[in-house]
Amino acid sequence: MELSKNIKDKVVVITGASSGLGESTARHLAALGANVVLGARREASLKTISEEINAEERGEAVYLKTDVTKNDEVQNLINKAMDTFGKIDVLVNNAGLMSIAPMSEVKVEEWDRMIDINIKGVLYGIAAALPVFQRQNSGHFINIASVAGIKVFSPGGTVYSGTKFAVRAISEGLRHEVGGAIRTTTIEPGAVDSELKHGSSHKESVDNLNAFYDIAIPSESVARAIAYAIEQPADVDINEIVLRPTVQDF
């Protein structure tokens, strides 16, 4: 059986869907026939992306303005999916922030923001979708971590790495606790072209990041990896995918 048939008509909720990996994933999965529910803070971008997806007349797209640092807004996004489509097959916890700066800069507000988005945002997504998946006796969490969650990205990315190590730990514990009918996949990208690299306020770190991201691969690379995990038969759980530019050593 053609694997992409396992994507057609699935309902996929995506956070951070207004640009980058989230947008590319929404467009790619909709082109394969999935119905996508898009959440992000930039409502105008969500509206444009949804309209363009719907104009293609393949998968359907709906959206809701969503700040993943607010538990009730993440719950509302899940409710929107259920109200529109009556089920959820996949939740892609994609929203993320990367604020790179040496620890000695003591950017506590940026540390807080990364923890709120990268860790608590994922947990809020799990909290909202898990009861639905358990009622359905099916579902698939896809959590976006990073190669910085495998090896500490320092100097500069120590706290960011900490949040992405946390995503991997939470994903593995979740898989162990609810696996069986519910699948869990962690995606760990290297340098991918997205707005993630714009999250830093420390000039020297920004300059270094911009130079590093010269090797970045397109965000569609991650979208294809996500599709690969989704399209597997229900008894196959792709737990981790690590992808980097071929030339990236870190």
C-alpha positions in Angstrom: 0.0 0.0 0.0 1.3 3.5 -0.8 2.3 5.0 2.5 1.0 8.5 1.7 -2.5 7.0 1.8 -1.9 6.8 5.6 -1.8 10.6 5.7 -4.9 11.3 3.6 -7.8 12.5 5.8 -5.8 12.5 9.0 -6.3 15.5 11.2 -3.1 17.2 12.2 -2.8 20.0 14.7 0.4 22.1 14.3 1.7 24.8 16.7 4.0 27.5 15.5 2.4 27.1 12.1 2.7 30.7 10.9 6.2 30.3 9.4 9.2 28.0 9.1 8.9 24.3 10.0 5.2 24.7 11.0 4.1 26.3 7.8 6.1 23.9 5.6 4.7 21.0 7.5 1.1 22.3 7.1 1.5 22.8 3.4 3.2 19.5 2.8 0.8 17.4 4.8 -2.2 19.2 3.3 -0.8 18.4 -0.2 -0.9 14.8 0.8 -4.5 15.1 1.8 -4.3 15.7 5.5 -6.7 18.2 7.2 -4.6 20.7 9.2 -5.4 22.8 12.2 -2.9 25.7 12.5 -2.0 27.6 15.7 0.4 30.5 16.2 0.3 34.0 17.5 0.3 35.8 14.1 -3.3 35.4 13.0 -2.8 37.2 9.7 -0.2 34.8 8.6 -2.3 31.8 9.7 -5.2 33.2 7.6 -3.1 33.6 4.5 -1.6 30.1 4.8 -5.0 28.5 5.4 -6.6 30.3 2.5 -3.8 29.1 0.2 -4.0 25.5 1.4 -7.8 25.5 0.9 -7.4 27.0 -2.6 -5.5 23.8 -3.5 -8.6 21.7 -2.8 -6.7 18.8 -1.2 -6.6 18.8 2.6 -8.6 21.4 4.5 -7.0 24.0 6.7 -8.5 25.9 9.7 -6.7 28.1 12.2 -6.9 29.7 15.6 -4.6 32.3 17.1 -2.7 30.5 19.8 0.0 31.4 22.3 1.5 28.1 23.5 2.6 29.7 26.8 -1.1 29.9 27.7 -2.6 26.6 28.6 -6.2 27.7 27.8 -5.2 28.8 24.3 -3.6 25.5 23.5 -6.7 23.7 24.9 -8.8 26.0 22.6 -6.8 24.9 19.6 -7.4 21.2 20.4 -11.1 22.0 20.9 -11.2 23.8 17.5 -9.8 20.6 15.9 -12.4 18.4 17.6 -15.3 20.8 16.8 -14.3 21.0 13.1 -13.2 17.5 12.3 -14.4 15.3 15.3 -11.0 13.7 15.9 -7.3 14.4 16.1 -4.8 12.0 14.6 -1.5 13.9 15.2 -0.3 16.8 17.3 2.9 18.5 16.1 4.4 20.5 19.0 6.5 22.7 16.9 6.4 26.2 18.4 9.9 27.1 19.7 12.3 29.9 20.6 16.0 29.9 20.4 17.7 32.8 22.3 21.4 32.3 22.1 23.7 34.2 24.5 26.5 33.3 26.9 25.3 32.4 30.4 27.4 35.4 31.7 25.0 37.8 29.9 22.3 36.6 32.5 19.4 37.0 30.1 16.9 35.7 32.6 13.8 36.9 30.7 15.0 35.0 27.6 15.6 31.9 29.7 12.1 32.2 31.1 10.6 32.6 27.6 12.4 29.6 26.2 11.2 27.5 29.2 7.7 28.7 28.7 7.6 28.1 24.9 9.9 25.1 24.5 9.0 23.0 27.5 5.7 24.2 29.0 4.2 24.8 25.5 4.9 21.1 24.7 3.5 20.0 28.0 0.3 22.1 27.4 -0.1 20.4 24.0 0.3 17.0 25.6 -2.2 17.9 28.3 -4.8 19.0 25.8 -4.4 16.2 23.3 -3.7 13.2 25.5 -7.2 12.8 26.9 -8.5 12.9 23.3 -6.0 10.3 22.1 -6.9 8.1 25.1 -10.6 8.3 24.3 -9.9 7.5 20.7 -7.4 4.8 21.6 -5.2 6.3 18.9 -3.0 9.3 18.3 0.5 10.5 17.5 2.6 13.1 19.3 5.4 14.7 17.2 7.6 16.9 19.3 10.2 19.1 17.7 13.5 19.0 19.6 16.9 19.8 18.1 20.4 18.4 17.6 21.1 20.8 20.5 19.0 18.4 22.6 21.5 15.6 21.8 24.7 17.7 22.4 24.9 20.9 24.4 25.3 23.9 22.1 27.7 26.0 24.0 28.9 28.6 24.5 25.6 30.5 24.0 23.0 27.8 23.7 23.2 26.2 27.1 19.7 27.1 28.2 18.3 26.4 24.8 19.9 23.0 24.8 18.5 22.4 28.3 15.0 23.0 27.0 15.5 20.6 24.1 17.0 17.9 26.3 13.8 18.3 28.3 11.7 17.8 25.2 13.5 14.6 24.4 13.1 13.3 28.0 9.4 14.2 28.1 8.9 12.5 24.8 10.6 9.3 25.9 8.7 9.2 29.1 5.5 9.9 27.3 6.2 7.0 24.9 6.9 4.6 27.7 3.7 5.7 29.7 1.1 5.8 26.9 2.6 3.8 24.1 0.6 0.9 22.6 -2.1 2.8 20.7 -0.5 6.2 21.0 2.7 7.0 19.1 5.4 9.4 20.0 8.1 10.9 17.7 10.8 13.3 18.5 12.3 15.3 15.5 15.8 16.6 16.1 16.8 19.0 13.3 20.2 20.7 12.8 20.5 24.0 10.9 17.2 24.4 9.1 16.1 27.6 7.4 13.4 29.2 9.6 12.8 32.2 11.9 14.3 30.3 14.8 17.7 32.0 14.3 16.1 35.4 14.8 15.3 34.7 18.5 18.5 36.1 20.0 19.2 39.6 21.3 22.9 39.3 21.9 24.7 40.8 18.9 27.8 38.7 18.8 25.7 35.5 19.1 23.4 36.7 16.3 26.4 37.3 14.1 27.8 33.8 14.8 24.4 32.2 14.2 23.9 34.0 10.9 27.3 32.7 9.8 26.5 29.2 11.0 23.1 29.1 9.3 24.7 29.7 5.9 24.6 25.9 5.6 20.9 25.6 6.5 18.7 23.2 4.6 15.1 24.1 3.7 12.3 23.7 6.2 10.6 21.3 3.8 13.3 18.8 4.9 11.7 18.6 8.3 8.2 18.4 6.8 9.2 15.3 4.9 10.6 13.7 8.0 7.3 14.4 9.8 5.3 12.9 7.0 7.5 9.8 7.1 6.7 9.3 10.7 3.0 9.9 10.2 2.6 7.6 7.2 3.9 4.5 8.8 1.3 1.7 9.6 -0.3 2.1 13.1 1.9 -0.7 14.5 5.1 1.2 13.6 6.3 4.0 15.9 9.2 6.1 14.6 10.6 7.3 17.9 13.4 9.7 16.8 14.6 11.3 13.6 17.8 13.3 13.6 18.5 15.3 10.4 21.2 17.8 9.6 22.8 19.5 6.6 25.3 17.0 5.2 28.1 19.5 5.9 27.1 20.2 9.5 29.5 18.6 12.0 27.6 19.6 15.2 
